[in-house]
């Protein structure tokens, strides 16, 4: 691990740098399974706070395209729903959901109709009926707004009136909107999903990136973890969020990130504390690679053997960022052994696994659609850290099929085609595993939880408890990247 010098060039330890690391997306592809992280379980003792020698204020600045000051994020909170309950919390409405909710119809992309926002008694229930948003308030009154480009709902008339009225830092102390009982610091937009059916819609939140990150860090890491772990998580999550924000806007998407582990877990408005403080202490700090923000993946537990982004996700046109040097595997110490998922064992049956692999093959137009059974499963390729990247599935008679490590995990966990839903304890937790087949029983022994690319959350806990600072922690997981301030 290379030591970092606070306030200097802040370059992390070097690693190989694949050619063609980056290009603007050219295809209208989505992130698919390129998740940043996974929420965790209970934490442990708190390590001493990191001193101001690692202050973000002393880091060099980098100019990122389209970012001047802390930008806003568009977060999809709910997708394809037929109903949502929206309230207002705090301010004159007290701590319940009974405050005033202000509604304004959107007359075009990012624009509000000329009418003043309508005040409704919260909480309100919103439905999409024909060509109108139907809003029923707490008194039973029903308001209707034209579908147009969507409906804005906010806790104050100022936020409802202007699309760019992102709440300032510390706004969690003032009025906030709530969705189905959960508070959010931003403003809401409801967008019709007519491609699903005439009554379906998404609920999006526009919120300042730093407020968004407070909800992410608290959702991604348990309470009581070391401060340095929160700080490292904040920088990784900020980098991932800003990269996905840039990418989604290049593709013309309506939102930037999902609110679940499809991107990053997000718990809404944070209530302060060490996790929120860690976001403030690293405000504006990102990981960069060759002058652009790094897509800083992270997962729960790598099991001591990290994965490479280029082995895990697409790298073709529009996905060249997965070739970035800092998110490729290198051998490193086996930190994070206190994770409940550092090692795991699952027992399944041949018939069940054959059915799920065959179903995955049909869904993905893969030759595994013809699988007749499983004779054995062996590792066919490994990365520089010794983690399997490809497996060979051999059926009775000798015919074999090659499948990527993450694809094998997802295929074995796939529901559908008559297969029973798997209990949590029966699911494969990562793509790093060994198979032993005895009769009908298949014993799978694995390492880690999640895709294993980039930062290992349980390892940050261990390193933080050892007194390591957040910059030194990031140096381990993103070698070759730079730590810089974007705003």
C-alpha positions in Angstrom: 0.0 0.0 0.0 1.4 3.4 -1.0 1.3 6.1 1.6 -0.5 9.3 0.6 0.7 12.8 1.2 -2.1 15.2 2.1 -2.2 18.4 0.2 0.3 17.3 -2.5 -0.5 15.8 -5.9 -2.4 12.9 -4.2 -1.7 10.1 -6.7 -2.5 6.6 -5.6 -0.1 3.6 -6.2 0.2 2.9 -9.9 -1.1 -0.1 -11.8 -1.5 -1.2 -15.4 -3.5 1.2 -17.6 -5.4 -0.6 -20.4 -5.6 1.3 -23.7 -8.9 2.8 -24.7 -9.9 3.4 -21.1 -12.6 5.9 -21.8 -14.9 7.3 -24.4 -18.3 9.1 -24.3 -21.2 6.6 -24.4 -22.6 6.2 -27.9 -25.3 3.6 -27.4 -28.5 4.0 -25.4 -27.6 1.1 -23.1 -28.4 1.0 -19.4 -26.3 0.1 -16.4 -27.8 -3.4 -16.1 -26.2 -5.2 -13.2 -23.4 -2.7 -12.8 -24.2 -2.1 -9.1 -22.0 0.1 -7.0 -22.7 -1.5 -3.6 -24.8 -3.5 -1.2 -26.3 -2.5 2.2 -24.7 -4.2 5.1 -25.6 -5.6 8.5 -24.6 -4.5 12.0 -21.4 -2.7 12.8 -18.9 -2.6 15.7 -16.7 -0.3 17.6 -15.9 3.3 16.5 -12.4 4.2 15.7 -10.9 7.6 16.5 -11.8 10.4 14.1 -9.4 11.2 11.3 -7.4 14.4 11.9 -7.6 17.5 9.7 -4.2 16.6 8.2 -6.4 14.7 5.7 -8.7 17.7 5.2 -10.5 17.8 1.8 -9.8 21.6 1.7 -6.1 20.9 1.0 -6.6 18.7 -2.0 -6.0 19.9 -5.6 -8.9 20.8 -7.8 -10.0 19.1 -11.0 -12.4 20.7 -13.6 -15.1 18.2 -14.5 -17.3 18.9 -17.6 -20.7 20.3 -16.6 -20.0 20.7 -12.9 -19.7 24.1 -11.3 -20.3 23.8 -7.6 -22.2 20.9 -6.0 -24.6 19.7 -8.7 -28.0 18.1 -8.2 -28.9 14.4 -8.6 -32.1 13.0 -10.0 -32.9 9.8 -8.0 -35.6 7.4 -9.0 -37.3 6.5 -5.7 -40.2 4.4 -7.1 -40.7 2.9 -10.5 -43.9 1.8 -12.3 -46.2 2.4 -9.3 -49.9 3.1 -9.4 -50.1 5.1 -6.2 -47.9 7.1 -3.9 -48.5 8.8 -0.6 -46.7 12.2 -0.3 -46.5 14.3 2.8 -44.5 17.2 4.3 -42.4 16.8 7.4 -40.9 19.5 9.6 -41.4 23.2 9.4 -44.9 24.5 10.4 -46.2 21.0 9.9 -44.4 19.5 12.8 -42.8 16.1 12.6 -45.8 14.2 11.1 -46.8 14.2 7.5 -49.5 16.7 7.9 -47.8 19.8 6.6 -48.6 21.6 3.4 -47.7 19.8 0.1 -47.2 22.2 -2.9 -48.0 20.8 -6.3 -47.2 22.3 -9.8 -47.7 20.7 -13.2 -44.6 20.6 -15.4 -45.3 22.3 -18.8 -42.2 20.9 -20.5 -38.9 19.3 -19.7 -37.6 21.1 -16.6 -40.2 23.8 -16.8 -43.2 24.6 -14.6 -46.6 25.8 -15.9 -47.4 29.4 -15.3 -49.8 28.8 -12.5 -48.8 29.3 -8.9 -48.2 26.1 -7.0 -51.3 24.6 -5.3 -51.2 24.0 -1.6 -52.7 20.7 -0.4 -53.2 19.3 3.1 -50.8 16.5 3.5 -50.4 13.6 3.3 -51.8 13.4 -0.2 -52.4 10.3 -2.3 -51.4 10.6 -6.0 -52.7 8.5 -8.9 -52.6 8.8 -12.6 -56.0 8.7 -14.2 -56.3 9.2 -18.0 -54.8 12.5 -18.9 -54.6 13.9 -15.4 -52.8 13.5 -12.1 -55.4 12.9 -9.4 -54.3 14.1 -6.0 -56.5 13.4 -3.0 -55.5 15.4 0.1 -56.0 14.7 3.8 -59.4 16.3 3.8 -60.7 14.2 1.0 -60.5 17.0 -1.6 -59.4 15.9 -5.1 -57.3 18.0 -7.3 -56.5 17.3 -10.9 -53.4 18.4 -12.9 -52.7 17.8 -16.6 -50.2 15.0 -17.3 -48.0 17.2 -19.4 -44.3 16.4 -18.7 -45.0 15.4 -15.1 -46.1 16.7 -11.7 -43.8 18.5 -9.1 -44.5 18.0 -5.4 -42.5 19.9 -2.7 -42.5 21.0 0.9 -42.4 24.7 0.1 -43.9 26.8 -2.7 -40.4 28.1 -3.7 -39.2 24.5 -4.4 -42.4 23.7 -6.3 -42.1 26.8 -8.5 -38.5 26.3 -9.8 -37.0 23.1 -11.1 -33.5 24.0 -10.0 -34.6 24.9 -6.4 -32.4 22.3 -4.8 -32.5 22.6 -1.0 -29.3 24.0 0.6 -27.1 22.0 2.9 -28.6 21.4 6.3 -32.1 21.5 4.9 -33.0 18.3 6.8 -33.8 20.7 9.7 -36.4 22.5 7.5 -39.5 21.2 5.7 -39.0 18.0 3.8 -41.3 15.9 1.6 -42.0 12.3 2.4 -42.8 9.4 0.1 -44.7 6.5 1.7 -43.5 7.6 5.1 -39.8 8.2 4.3 -38.4 11.7 4.4 -36.4 13.3 1.5 -34.6 16.6 1.4 -35.3 17.4 -2.2 -38.3 18.0 -4.5 -40.3 15.3 -6.2 -41.3 14.8 -9.8 -43.8 12.3 -10.9 -43.3 11.0 -14.5 -45.9 8.9 -16.4 -44.8 5.4 -17.6 -47.3 4.9 -20.4 -45.2 2.2 -21.9 -46.2 0.0 -18.9 -49.8 1.1 -18.8 -52.0 4.2 -18.5 -51.8 4.3 -14.7 -48.1 3.6 -14.0 -45.6 6.3 -13.0 -42.2 6.9 -11.5 -41.4 9.0 -8.5 -38.1 10.9 -8.8 -36.3 13.2 -6.4 -34.1 16.1 -7.3 -31.7 16.7 -4.5 -28.2 18.3 -4.0 -25.5 15.6 -4.4 -24.1 16.2 -0.9 -27.5 15.7 0.7 -28.0 12.6 -1.5 -24.7 11.2 -0.3 -25.7 11.5 3.3 -28.6 9.2 2.7 -26.3 6.8 0.7 -23.5 6.5 3.3 -26.0 5.8 6.1 -27.7 3.2 3.9 -24.6 1.5 2.7 -22.7 1.2 6.0 -24.0 0.4 9.5 -24.0 2.8 12.4 -21.0 2.6 14.7 -18.4 2.0 12.0 -15.1 3.9 12.0 -15.2 7.5 10.7 -12.5 6.7 8.1 -14.8 4.0 6.6 -17.6 6.5 6.3 -15.2 9.0 4.7 -13.8 6.5 2.2 -17.3 5.4 1.4 -18.4 9.0 0.8 -15.7 9.6 -1.7 -16.3 6.4 -3.6 -20.1 7.0 -3.6 -19.7 10.6 -4.8 -17.4 9.5 -7.6 -19.8 6.8 -8.8 -22.8 9.2 -8.5 -21.1 11.9 -10.6 -19.9 9.5 -13.2 -23.4 8.0 -13.5 -24.9 11.5 -13.6 -22.7 12.4 -16.5 -23.4 9.2 -18.3 -27.2 9.3 -17.9 -27.4 12.9 -19.2 -25.3 12.0 -22.2 -27.8 9.3 -22.9 -30.8 11.6 -22.3 -32.2 9.6 -19.4 -35.0 11.0 -17.2 -33.1 10.2 -14.0 -29.4 9.7 -12.9 -29.5 6.9 -10.4 -31.8 4.3 -8.8 -32.4 4.5 -5.1 -31.5 0.8 -4.5 -28.5 -1.4 -5.1 -29.1 -1.2 -8.9 -26.8 1.9 -8.3 -26.4 2.8 -4.6 -28.6 2.2 -1.6 -30.2 5.5 -0.6 -32.2 6.0 2.6 -33.5 9.5 2.0 -32.9 12.4 4.3 -30.2 11.7 6.8 -30.5 12.8 10.5 -26.9 13.8 11.0 -24.2 11.9 12.9 -20.8 10.5 11.9 -21.9 9.3 8.5 -23.4 12.7 7.5 -20.3 14.4 9.0 -18.1 12.3 6.8 -19.8 13.6 3.7 -19.3 17.2 4.9 -15.7 16.5 5.7 -15.0 15.2 2.2 -17.4 17.5 0.3 -16.6 17.8 -3.4 -13.8 15.1 -3.2 -13.8 12.5 -6.0 -11.5 9.9 -7.5 -10.3 10.7 -11.0 -8.4 8.8 -13.7 -6.8 10.5 -16.6 -8.7 13.8 -15.9 -12.2 12.3 -15.6 -14.2 11.1 -12.6 -13.7 7.4 -11.9 -16.7 5.1 -11.8 -15.7 3.9 -8.3 -17.5 0.6 -7.9 -17.6 -1.0 -4.4 -19.2 -4.0 -2.8 -19.7 -5.6 0.6 -16.9 -8.1 0.8 -14.3 -9.2 -1.7 -13.3 -12.3 0.3 -9.6 -11.3 -0.1 -9.5 -11.6 -3.9 -10.8 -8.5 -5.8 -12.5 -8.7 -9.2 -11.8 -6.6 -12.3 -14.4 -4.3 -13.8 -13.4 -5.5 -17.3 -14.1 -9.1 -16.4 -17.4 -8.2 -14.7 -19.2 -5.9 -17.0 -19.3 -4.8 -20.7 -16.3 -2.9 -22.1 -17.5 -2.2 -25.7 -18.7 1.1 -27.1 -20.3 3.2 -24.3 -18.7 1.0 -21.6 -15.0 1.8 -22.0 -14.9 3.2 -18.5 -14.8 -0.4 -17.3 -11.2 -0.6 -18.6 -10.0 2.1 -16.2 -6.8 1.0 -14.5 -7.8 1.6 -10.8 -10.8 -0.8 -11.0 -8.9 -3.8 -12.3 -7.8 -6.5 -9.9 -4.4 -6.6 -8.2 -3.3 -9.0 -5.4 -3.7 -7.4 -1.9 -3.9 -8.6 1.7 -7.0 -10.4 2.8 -8.7 -7.6 4.8 -12.3 -7.7 5.9 -12.2 -11.1 7.5 -14.7 -10.1 10.2 -17.4 -9.9 7.5 -20.1 -12.5 8.0 -19.7 -13.3 4.3 -16.0 -13.6 4.1 -16.4 -17.3 3.6 -19.8 -19.1 3.1 -21.2 -22.5 2.1 -24.4 -23.2 0.3 -25.9 -26.6 -0.5 -28.2 -27.0 -3.5 -29.3 -29.8 -5.8 -28.2 -30.7 -9.3 -31.7 -30.5 -10.7 -32.4 -27.1 -9.3 -29.1 -25.6 -10.5 -29.5 -27.2 -14.0 -33.0 -25.7 -14.3 -31.8 -22.2 -13.4 -28.7 -22.3 -15.6 -30.9 -23.5 -18.5 -33.4 -20.8 -17.9 -30.6 -18.2 -17.8 -29.3 -19.5 -21.1 -32.8 -19.1 -22.7 -33.2 -15.6 -21.4 -29.7 -14.5 -22.6 -29.6 -16.4 -25.9 -26.7 -18.5 -24.5 -25.8 -22.0 -25.3 -26.5 -23.0 -21.7 -30.1 -23.1 -22.9 -29.3 -26.7 -24.0 -27.8 -27.8 -20.7 -29.0 -31.4 -19.8 -27.4 -31.8 -16.4 -24.3 -30.9 -14.4 -21.4 -33.3 -14.1 -18.9 -30.8 -12.7 -18.1 -27.1 -12.5 -14.5 -26.0 -12.6 -12.5 -22.7 -12.8 -11.2 -22.1 -16.3 -9.7 -18.6 -15.9 -8.5 -16.4 -13.0 -7.4 -12.8 -12.7 -4.2 -11.3 -11.4 -5.5 -11.7 -7.8 -6.3 -15.3 -8.2 -10.1 -14.8 -8.3 -12.0 -16.9 -10.8 -13.3 -15.0 -13.9 -14.7 -17.9 -15.9 -16.0 -21.3 -15.2 -16.5 -24.5 -17.2 -19.9 -26.2 -16.7 -19.6 -29.8 -17.9 -22.7 -31.9 -18.5 -23.0 -35.8 -18.6 -21.4 -37.0 -21.8 -18.6 -34.4 -21.7 -20.1 -31.3 -23.5 -18.9 -28.2 -21.7 -20.1 -24.6 -21.5 -18.1 -21.5 -20.6 -19.7 -18.8 -18.4 -18.4 -15.7 -16.6 -18.1 -15.7 -12.8 -20.8 -13.1 -12.2 -23.0 -14.6 -14.8 -22.8 -18.0 -13.1 -23.7 -16.4 -9.8 -26.8 -14.6 -11.2 -27.8 -17.7 -13.2 -27.8 -19.9 -10.2 -29.9 -17.3 -8.3 -32.3 -16.7 -11.1 -36.0 -17.1 -10.3 -38.7 -18.0 -12.9 -39.5 -20.9 -15.3 -41.2 -22.7 -12.4 -38.3 -22.6 -10.0 -39.1 -21.8 -6.4 -37.9 -18.4 -5.1 -34.7 -18.9 -3.2 -34.3 -18.2 0.5 -31.6 -15.6 1.3 -29.3 -18.3 2.8 -29.5 -20.4 -0.4 -28.3 -17.7 -2.7 -24.8 -17.6 -4.0 -23.2 -14.5 -2.6 -20.4 -13.9 -5.1 -18.7 -15.3 -8.3 -15.7 -16.6 -6.3 -16.6 -20.2 -5.5 -15.7 -23.9 -5.6 -18.2 -26.7 -6.5 -18.3 -30.2 -5.0 -20.9 -32.6 -6.4 -21.8 -35.8 -4.5 -24.8 -37.6 -5.9 -27.7 -35.1 -6.2 -26.2 -32.7 -3.6 -24.0 -29.7 -4.8 -21.9 -28.0 -2.1 -20.7 -24.6 -3.1 -18.0 -22.9 -1.0 -17.5 -19.2 -1.7 -15.7 -16.1 -0.8 -17.2 -12.6 -0.3 -20.5 -10.9 -1.0 -21.1 -8.9 -4.2 -19.1 -8.3 -7.4 -15.8 -7.6 -5.6 -14.7 -4.7 -7.8 -13.1 -1.6 -6.1 -13.7 -0.8 -2.4 -14.4 -3.6 0.0 -16.8 -2.2 2.7 -15.9 -4.6 5.4 -12.2 -4.1 4.8 -12.7 -0.3 5.3 -14.1 -1.2 8.8 -11.0 -3.2 9.6 -8.6 -0.6 8.3 -10.4 2.2 10.0 -10.2 0.4 13.3 -6.5 0.0 12.8 -6.2 3.8 12.5 -5.8 4.1 8.8 -7.1 7.3 7.2 -9.6 7.6 4.4 -7.0 8.5 1.8 -4.8 5.6 2.7 -7.8 3.3 2.5 -8.7 4.6 -0.9 -5.1 3.9 -2.1 -5.6 0.3 -1.5 -8.8 -0.1 -3.4 -8.3 2.3 -6.4 -4.5 2.1 -7.1 -3.4 4.6 -9.7 -6.4 7.0 -9.2 -6.1 10.6 -8.0 -8.0 12.1 -5.1 -9.1 15.6 -6.1 -11.8 18.2 -5.5 -14.4 18.7 -8.1 -16.0 21.7 -6.4 
